[in-house]
Amino acid sequence: MPRYGYVSVTFKEESYNRLRELYRRDDHRLSFPEWITHTITEYLEQAVGILQFLTIVGDEVYLKNRTTDRIVVLLIKDKELWCTECKRNDCLHVGFCLANKQVVRRMLECQEQILEKV
């Protein structure tokens, strides 16, 4: 249980290990939790200026990348987002979408639909 005023966040072990390695290589004076908070906040603040949420259609999320002036499509599959632009599930586009309540809500709906079929 986290301390009052804090929340717990769950990462895949692979992602956590990658973050831990980046933390070790970074020149800083922050604790690991402080560094993660700072890094994620900075990352998402940059994304807000670059990316714009457009819409969700079925299991597809549409964003506009203002830097490239292109539409980016993300697929909701297997309980996670897959960026068709970057061919990854851990890029800037995915991080931006995970901060959007509509996207998270749709991901949960897709997961419920899969469970209903079983």
C-alpha positions, 0 to 999 in steps of 0.5 A: 500500500503506498503512502498517503498522497502517493499511488502505485503504478504497475510496469511490465518487468521488461519495461521496469528493467529498461527504466532502471537501466536508463536511470543508472545511465542518467546523470541526476540526484533524484531517487528512482521514484522521483526520476520516474515521475519527472521523466514521465511528466516531462515526456507527456508534456512534450507529447501534448504539444506534438500530439493531438487526440482525434477519435476512437473507432472500434479498436483503433485510436487516431492521433495527429502528429503535429510535427509530421502532419500525419495521422497515427493509428494505434490498435487496441489488441491483447490488452495493450496499445500497438502503434502502427507508425512505430511498430511498438507498444512503448512509444510516445504515441502509446504513452500519450494515449494511456494518459487519455481517459477515453482510450483507457475506457475503450481498452477496458471495453475491448477487454470485457468484450473478449472475456464475454466471448470466452 
